[in-house]
Amino acid sequence: MDMDISELDGNVTCIRLVGRLDSPGVDRIEIRFTAALAALGRPAVVDLSQVSFLASMGIRMFISSARALHVKGAKVVLFGASEMVQSVLDHVALDQIIPLAATQAEAIAKLRA
């Protein structure tokens, strides 16, 4: 699992994930992922377009990071999930906790809504 962090226009953090969000993948990035979101306390979008697998550990990481960010008054939107990853997100109804979007533009629009 690899992770790239950048800043988009409008003071939005963008995190791009590449690989498998299984137990070893989450172990590899979780501390940096949580720090990138919660420490800055800024709105964020997470690009899932290169995530090939999503397990319960990845879902837990998203929820705990979103809660930490919410405490700081900001939110996160996940976007770009593949069909397989999207089916996992739908199955656990993650959209009830964290907004989901198809594209980066749609994710940024949901941040501002």
N, C-alpha and C positions, 0 to 999 in steps of 0.2 A: 504494500500500500504506500503510495506516494501522495504528497499534499503540497500544493502551491498556494501561497497567500499573496493577494494583490489588493490594491485600492482602486475602486472605480470612482468616477465622477460623483459628486454629491456625498463624499465621506462615507461610502459604503465599502465594507470589507467583502472581498470575494475569495472563497476558498474552493479550489478545484481539487477533487479527489480522483485518484487513478488506482485501480486495482480492486482487491476483494476486501469488503468490510466484514470479515469473519474474525474469529478471536485473535489470531496472530496479527491481522491487519489493523484491528482496533488497538491492540497493545502497542503497535508501532507508532501510531499517530495521536492517540487520545489526549495526552498531556498537551501537546502542541496545538491540537484542534481546539480544545477547551480554552487554553490560554489565548489563542487568536481571537476567539469570540468574546469570552467573558472579560478578559483583562482590558480590552479596548472599549467595551461597552457601547460599540457603534452598531448600527443596523448592518446585517450581513446577508449574503446569498451564498448558497453552497451548490456548486456544480457537480451533479451526480452522473453526467453523461459518460464518463469513463469508468464508472463503478460496475464491475461485472457480477458481483454477488453481494447480497446484504443479509446478514444474520442478525439475531436478536441483540448481540453485543453492539452492533452498529446502530440499531434503533435506540438502545439505551444511551449510547453516546450522544446521539442527536437530541434526545429528550432532556438529558441532564444539562447539556450545553445551552439549549433553548431556555430552560428554566433559569440558569445563571444569568443569561443575557437579559431575560425579562425583568429580573430583579434590578437591573441597571437601567431599565426603561427603554430597552431596544428590543427588536425582534429579528428573527432569522427566517428566511424562506429557502426551501430546497427546490432545485429545478433540474430539468434535463434528464430525468431517470429513464433508463432503458425500459423496454416492455416488461422484462423479468423483474427488475428492481421495483418498477411501479406497481406490479401485482403484489409484491410483498408489502409495500407502503399502503396499498388499498386494503389488503387483508387485515392489517393491524389498525386500520383507520387512523394513521398518523396525522392525516390532514385535520383531525379534530384538535390536535395539539400544536402542530407546526404547519404553516401554510405551504402548499406545494404548487409549483408552476411548471409549465412545459418549456419555457424559454427564459433566458436571462432578462430580457426586457419585461416579460410578464412578472418575473420575480421582483424586479425593482419596482414595478408599478404596485405590487401587493405590499411592499415595504412602506410605500408612501400613502397607501389607502387608509 
